């Protein structure tokens, strides 16, 4: 089986996080993660969307992913924030479509559940588990980057392990059903 590169994205119009893993069967290894900060001080949302698009096309051309996984917008009370985030996600999808990269979408809760076994985990808990899963030297501190990385790892687990699509009744059940996720 050939190696597969997965690019994970945490959409944003102010900060966009990304993470890259390389997979070979069920094995995965960390490749890269980071953030893009949109620096338009005018606050013009359309310029920020253009910046998101430019960063995404450059990233896709650099990484050459086989698949892309993005965190879907969560449902919040601020409609304007949801609209802006949805537009950013649309621009991210368009950049993937332009380069003929299949894109998959996962809810924040689904990503957290895939990484930690708990859908209500904190961003810090997700980052700590990613450090363990990917054998990183230190816990990621850029939480937007680790969220992008988590989307990629979630997609890998979902696409290679049908058991990860089931719900678990706590840590014991999760660990029993996923022994490959321990140290």
N, C-alpha and C positions, 0 to 999 in steps of 0.2 A: 504494500500500500504506500502510495506517495505521501510525502509530507503535505500538510494543509496549513495555510496561514490564515488566522482569524483576526480581524480587526474589530475591536469593541469600542463603542462610542457612547459617551455620556453627553447628550446634546445640551447646548446652552448658547445664549447670545452674548453673554459676557465672558464666560469661561467654558470651553469645550474640552472635555477630557477624553483621552484615548488610551487604549492598551492593545498590545500585540502579543499573541502567542503562536507558537508553531506546534502542530499536532502530528503525531504519527500513530495511528490507531487510537488506543486509549491514553497513550502517553502525551504529555504536553510539556512545553518548556517556555519560560518567559523570554520575550524578545525585547520589548520596549514599552514605555508608557510615558505620558506627558500631558501637557495642557497647552491650549492656544488661548490667549487672552485677547479679546476684541477691544481695541484701544480707542474707539471713536468717542471722544468726549462730548460731542454734540448730542449724543443719545439717539441719533437717527437710526431707528430700527432697521431700515432697508439697507443702510451701509453696513450694519453689523451682519445682516444676512449675507450680503455680498462677501464679507470677510470670512464668514463661516464656509461659504462655498469655495472660495479660493484656498483656504487652509485644507479643506477636505480633499479637493482634487490633487493638491500637492502631496498630501499624506498618502492617498491611494496610489499615486504614481510612484512614490518612494517605497512603500511597503509591499505593493503588489499582492493584496490579499486575495484569497480564494473565496472567502465569505466575510460578511460583515454582520455584526450584531449590535443593535442599538437599544438603549433603554427608552421605553415609551414614556410619554408624559404622564405624571401622576395626576389624579383628580384633586385639585385644591379649590380653595374658596376664591382666589383671585383670578377672575376670568381673563383679565388682560395678560397676566403672566402665562396662563395656559395657552392663550392665543399665540404669544411670542414664541414660546417653547415649541408649540406645534408647527409654526412656520419654520423654525430652525430645523426641526426634524424632517420636514418636507424637503428643505434644501439639502440636508445630509443624504436623504434617500435619492434625490435627483443626481447628486454627485456619484453615488454608487451605480445608479442605473446607467449613467453616461459611460461608465467604465465597464459595464456589464458584470457587475459584482452582485451576486445574490445577497439580499439583506433580510435579516430576521429581527423581530422585535420582541422584547421581553419587558414585562412590568417590573418596576423596582422591587416589589414584594417577591416576585418569582426569582429574580436575580439573587436577592439576599437569601432566599430559601435554598437555592442551588449551591451557594457558597458556604453558608453557615448552618443550614438545616432549620433556620428560623426566619420567617418572612418579616419579622419586626426587628431584626438586628440593626444595630447602629452602623454608620459608615465606618467607624473605627474598628468594630468587630469584623466587618467584611475585610478591611485592610489587613487586620491581623491574621485572618484565616488565609488570605491570599499569600501572605508572607510564608505561611506554613506549607500551603499547597504547591507553591512554585519555588520553594526553597530560596526566597529572596534574603539577602544579607540583613536587611532591616525592613521594618514595617513602613509601607508607603505613607508619606505625609501629605502629599497632594491628593486630597480625597476625590476630586473630580477625575484625576488620572486613574486612581484605584477603582472608581466606579466604572470607567471605560474598560479597564482590565477585567473587572468582575463580569461585565456583559459578555466579553469574549469567552471567559471560562464557563459561564452559564451555558452559552451556546454549545461549547465543546461537550459539556456533560450531557446536555439535552440530546445532542445529535449522536452521541456514542453510547449512552447508557439509558435504555428505556426505563429503568427503575427510578431514575431521577425525575421522571414525570409523575411519580406517585407522591401522595402526601405522607408525612411521617408523624408519629405521635410523640415526638421528643427526640432528644439527643441519642438515647440508647437505641431506639428503633432506627434512626438515621444512620448511626455508625455501624450497626449490625448489617444494614442493607447496602452500605457503601464502604467496605473495609479498605478499598484502594485510596480513600481520601485521608487516611491517617498517615502521619509523618513519613 
